C-alpha cells in the first residue's frame, strides 16, 4: 500500500486506511479513487497529490 500527500496542505491519503468519511473504503488504491474526489482538508483536486514514502 502506498501513501499520497496533498501538495497544497500536506494531508496524507493512505491506501490502507482509505477515506471512509468520503466513501473511499480502506484498501482502495489511488488509481481507483474517483477523479472528482477532493482533499478533505483543503479541497485540492486529486492531481494535486504526490506519492510519498512514510
Residue, then its C-alpha position, 0 to 999 in steps of 0.5 A: x500500500x502506498x501513501x499520497x500527500x496533498x501538495x497544497x496542505x500536506x494531508x496524507x491519503x493512505x491506501x490502507x486506511x482509505x477515506x471512509x468519511x468520503x466513501x473511499x473504503x480502506x484498501x482502495x488504491x489511488x488509481x481507483x479513487x474517483x477523479x472528482x474526489x477532493x482533499x478533505x482538508x483543503x479541497x485540492x483536486x486529486x492531481x494535486x497529490x504526490x506519492x510519498x514514502x512514510 
